[in-house]
Amino acid sequence: MAASKVCLVNATKPLVLVTGAMGVIAQKVIPKLAEVCDFRLIDREATTVNGHQVSAVDITDFAAVLKAVQGVDAVLHLAIASSRNFVTDEALFEADEGDEYLRFNQATIEVNLRGTYNVLEAARMAGVKRVIYGSSLTVLLGYSDLPKLSDHLTPKPSNFYAVTKLWGERLGEYFSRAHDLQFLSLRFGTPHPQSDHPKYERWLTDDLVRSTFVTYEDLAGAIRCALSSPRPAFGCYSITSAGEGSFVDTSAGQEIGWRSTEFCHIDGSITKVKL
């Protein structure tokens, strides 16, 4: 089923709480979802994005999250600690060394562990029954010797950040099983394009990274499907766009009605997939 043809379950637009509303993904997908959702947007600082007011809420503050989640129909949890705010020495960071690596990991623990727990616990206490979790394909990228990655594989995180995202998935499975909360994890690939990212030009020439590209149209489509799907109670789905040399099997997404509608070419251009 094409993502563009999936309709939300409710006849009226659901109110969705979005964490990390000033992040790259949220800023790109919110306009694409505005026809089917109303939003309550939160981030660490108050501002506006795409004409929407963003309230200042620190997700590591449980009381603040509990207040923010009152009265919403679903939560789209996109908040992360971004390495862009910490890393200047990329080589040292990627070797798991240095003060920047340690500071980023501490921030990641606060946001991805404490923050994710707060979001799920607050949702449960407020009676919210659906959480869409922005996970990462890095939970599978520890495999370096397989021709294809699939959501049927046992996760194998590629770095510490990926470990924390995997922890969020396991916490979501527990809340789904113990507290009747639908938890759908979208394992995002590398958002494309990101012309302002310092590593973007390098990514375009890296076959491995380029094969994990996901367009904002496909990201929005996956989120739309996750917000729509009445089943399953728990699921994890790799989200990348179709592309030349892609090694990611995204067929599990069909369980929630999603498949890629855009194709990423070697030169970085994007075309529509013929359905």
C-alpha positions as CSV (number, residue, x, y, z in Angstrom):
1,M,0.0,0.0,0.0
2,A,1.4,3.4,-0.9
3,A,2.0,5.7,2.1
4,S,0.2,8.5,0.4
5,K,-3.0,6.4,0.4
6,V,-3.0,5.6,4.1
7,C,-5.6,7.4,6.2
8,L,-5.4,7.9,9.9
9,V,-7.7,5.8,12.0
10,N,-9.6,8.7,13.6
11,A,-12.1,10.6,11.5
12,T,-10.8,13.8,13.0
13,K,-7.2,15.0,13.1
14,P,-5.4,13.5,16.0
15,L,-3.3,15.7,18.3
16,V,0.3,14.5,18.3
17,L,2.9,15.5,20.8
18,V,6.3,15.9,18.9
19,T,9.5,15.8,21.0
20,G,12.6,17.2,19.4
21,A,10.6,19.6,17.3
22,M,13.6,21.7,16.2
23,G,15.5,18.6,14.9
24,V,16.3,18.1,11.3
25,I,13.6,15.4,10.8
26,A,10.8,17.1,12.7
27,Q,11.3,20.4,10.8
28,K,11.1,18.6,7.5
29,V,8.2,16.2,8.1
30,I,5.8,18.4,10.2
31,P,4.7,20.4,7.1
32,K,4.1,17.1,5.2
33,L,1.9,15.8,8.0
34,A,-0.1,18.9,8.8
35,E,-3.1,17.8,6.7
36,V,-3.6,14.7,8.8
37,C,-2.3,15.8,12.3
38,D,-2.5,18.6,14.7
39,F,0.6,19.1,16.7
40,R,1.9,20.0,20.1
41,L,5.5,20.7,19.6
42,I,8.2,20.7,22.3
43,D,12.0,21.1,22.4
44,R,14.5,22.5,24.9
45,E,13.9,26.1,23.9
46,A,10.7,27.9,23.0
47,T,10.5,29.1,19.4
48,T,8.4,28.6,16.2
49,V,8.9,26.2,13.4
50,N,6.9,26.3,10.1
51,G,4.4,28.6,11.7
52,H,3.9,26.3,14.8
53,Q,4.7,27.3,18.3
54,V,7.3,25.2,20.0
55,S,7.1,25.1,23.8
56,A,10.2,24.7,26.0
57,V,10.2,21.3,27.6
58,D,13.2,19.3,28.8
59,I,12.3,15.7,28.4
60,T,14.7,14.7,31.2
61,D,12.3,16.6,33.5
62,F,9.5,14.0,34.1
63,A,7.0,16.5,35.6
64,A,7.4,18.8,32.5
65,V,6.8,15.8,30.1
66,L,3.8,14.6,32.1
67,K,2.3,18.1,31.7
68,A,3.1,18.3,28.0
69,V,1.5,14.9,27.2
70,Q,-1.9,15.6,28.7
71,G,-4.8,15.4,26.2
72,V,-2.8,14.2,23.2
73,D,-3.8,11.2,21.0
74,A,-0.2,10.0,20.3
75,V,3.4,10.8,20.8
76,L,6.0,11.1,18.1
77,H,9.3,10.9,20.0
78,L,12.1,12.4,17.8
79,A,14.3,14.0,20.5
80,I,17.9,13.0,20.4
81,A,21.3,14.4,21.6
82,S,23.0,15.5,18.4
83,S,26.7,14.9,17.9
84,R,26.8,18.2,16.0
85,N,26.6,20.0,19.3
86,F,29.6,18.2,20.7
87,V,32.1,17.0,18.1
88,T,34.9,19.0,16.5
89,D,37.5,16.2,16.3
90,E,35.7,13.6,14.2
91,A,38.6,11.1,14.0
92,L,39.0,11.0,17.8
93,F,35.2,10.8,18.3
94,E,34.8,7.9,15.9
95,A,37.6,6.1,17.7
96,D,35.6,6.3,20.9
97,E,38.2,8.5,22.5
98,G,38.4,12.0,23.9
99,D,36.4,14.4,26.0
100,E,33.9,15.1,23.2
101,Y,33.1,11.4,23.0
102,L,32.5,11.2,26.8
103,R,30.4,14.4,26.9
104,F,28.2,13.3,24.0
105,N,27.7,9.9,25.6
106,Q,26.6,11.5,28.8
107,A,24.2,13.7,27.0
108,T,22.9,10.7,25.0
109,I,22.3,8.8,28.3
110,E,20.2,11.7,29.6
111,V,18.1,12.2,26.4
112,N,17.9,8.6,25.0
113,L,17.6,6.8,28.3
114,R,16.1,9.0,30.9
115,G,14.2,11.1,28.3
116,T,12.7,8.1,26.6
117,Y,11.7,6.6,29.9
118,N,10.0,9.8,30.9
119,V,8.1,10.0,27.6
120,L,6.8,6.4,27.9
121,E,5.9,6.7,31.6
122,A,4.2,10.0,31.1
123,A,2.2,8.7,28.1
124,R,1.1,5.7,30.1
125,M,0.0,7.8,33.1
126,A,-1.8,10.2,30.8
127,G,-3.7,7.4,29.0
128,V,-2.0,7.9,25.7
129,K,-2.1,4.6,23.8
130,R,0.3,5.2,20.9
131,V,4.0,6.2,20.8
132,I,6.0,6.4,17.5
133,Y,9.7,6.2,18.3
134,G,12.4,7.7,16.1
135,S,15.0,5.0,16.3
136,S,18.0,4.5,14.1
137,L,19.3,2.1,11.5
138,T,22.5,2.0,13.5
139,V,20.9,-0.6,15.8
140,L,21.7,-3.0,12.9
141,L,24.8,-1.5,11.4
142,G,27.1,-3.5,13.7
143,Y,26.8,-6.2,11.0
144,S,29.6,-5.7,8.6
145,D,29.7,-9.0,6.8
146,L,26.1,-9.4,5.6
147,P,24.9,-8.7,2.0
148,K,21.5,-7.5,3.4
149,L,20.2,-6.0,6.6
150,S,16.7,-7.0,7.8
151,D,14.5,-6.3,10.7
152,H,14.4,-10.0,11.3
153,L,18.0,-9.9,12.5
154,T,19.0,-9.7,16.1
155,P,20.0,-6.1,16.6
156,K,23.8,-5.4,16.6
157,P,24.5,-1.7,17.4
158,S,27.3,0.0,15.6
159,N,28.2,2.5,18.4
160,F,27.2,3.7,21.8
161,Y,24.5,6.0,20.4
162,A,23.0,2.9,18.7
163,V,23.0,1.0,22.0
164,T,20.9,3.7,23.6
165,K,18.4,3.7,20.7
166,L,18.2,-0.1,21.0
167,W,17.5,0.3,24.8
168,G,14.6,2.6,23.8
169,E,13.2,-0.1,21.6
170,R,13.4,-2.7,24.4
171,L,11.8,-0.3,26.8
172,G,9.0,0.3,24.3
173,E,8.5,-3.5,24.0
174,Y,8.1,-3.7,27.8
175,F,5.6,-0.9,27.9
176,S,3.6,-2.4,25.0
177,R,3.5,-5.8,26.7
178,A,3.0,-4.6,30.3
179,H,0.9,-1.5,29.8
180,D,-1.1,-2.0,26.6
181,L,0.7,0.9,24.9
182,Q,1.2,0.6,21.1
183,F,4.9,1.2,20.4
184,L,6.2,1.4,16.8
185,S,9.9,2.0,16.3
186,L,11.0,3.5,13.0
187,R,14.7,2.8,12.4
188,F,15.6,5.9,10.3
189,G,18.4,5.8,7.8
190,T,20.4,8.9,6.9
191,P,18.1,11.8,6.1
192,H,18.7,13.1,2.6
193,P,19.5,15.7,1.5
194,Q,21.4,17.5,4.3
195,S,23.4,20.0,2.4
196,D,24.2,21.9,5.6
197,H,25.7,18.9,7.4
198,P,29.5,19.0,7.6
199,K,29.8,15.4,6.4
200,Y,27.2,15.5,3.7
201,E,29.6,15.8,0.7
202,R,31.5,12.8,2.0
203,W,28.3,10.8,2.4
204,L,27.5,11.4,-1.2
205,T,30.7,9.5,-2.2
206,D,30.4,6.8,0.4
207,D,28.5,3.7,-1.0
208,L,27.7,2.4,2.5
209,V,26.2,5.7,3.8
210,R,24.5,6.6,0.5
211,S,22.7,3.2,0.6
212,T,21.1,4.2,3.9
213,F,19.7,7.5,2.6
214,V,16.0,8.2,3.3
215,T,14.2,11.2,1.8
216,Y,11.9,13.4,3.9
217,E,8.9,12.3,1.8
218,D,9.6,8.7,2.8
219,L,10.2,9.7,6.4
220,A,6.9,11.5,6.5
221,G,5.2,8.5,4.8
222,A,6.5,6.1,7.4
223,I,5.4,8.3,10.3
224,R,2.0,8.7,8.7
225,C,1.6,5.0,8.4
226,A,2.8,4.4,12.0
227,L,0.2,6.9,13.3
228,S,-2.5,5.2,11.2
229,S,-1.8,1.5,11.8
230,P,-4.0,-0.2,14.4
231,R,-1.5,-3.1,14.6
232,P,0.8,-4.5,15.8
233,A,1.1,-3.6,19.4
234,F,4.9,-3.5,19.0
235,G,7.1,-3.4,15.9
236,C,10.4,-2.2,14.5
237,Y,10.9,-1.1,10.9
238,S,13.9,0.0,9.0
239,I,13.1,3.1,7.0
240,T,15.3,3.9,4.0
241,S,14.5,5.0,0.5
242,A,14.8,2.8,-2.6
243,G,18.2,3.3,-4.2
244,E,21.0,1.9,-6.3
245,G,23.0,-0.7,-4.3
246,S,20.7,-0.5,-1.3
247,F,21.4,-3.3,1.2
248,V,18.6,-2.6,3.6
249,D,15.5,-4.8,3.4
250,T,12.5,-2.5,4.3
251,S,9.8,-5.1,3.5
252,A,8.8,-5.3,7.2
253,G,7.3,-1.8,6.8
254,Q,4.5,-3.3,4.8
255,E,3.1,-4.5,8.1
256,I,2.1,-0.9,8.8
257,G,1.3,-0.1,5.2
258,W,4.6,1.6,4.3
259,R,7.0,1.3,1.5
260,S,9.4,3.7,-0.1
261,T,7.9,6.0,-2.7
262,E,11.2,7.7,-3.7
263,F,14.5,6.5,-5.2
264,C,17.9,8.0,-4.4
265,H,20.4,7.9,-7.2
266,I,24.2,7.7,-7.0
267,D,24.5,11.4,-7.8
268,G,22.2,12.3,-4.9
269,S,19.1,13.1,-7.1
270,I,15.7,11.8,-6.1
271,T,13.0,10.5,-8.3
272,K,9.6,8.9,-7.6
273,V,9.2,5.1,-7.5
274,K,6.7,3.7,-10.0
275,L,4.2,1.9,-7.9
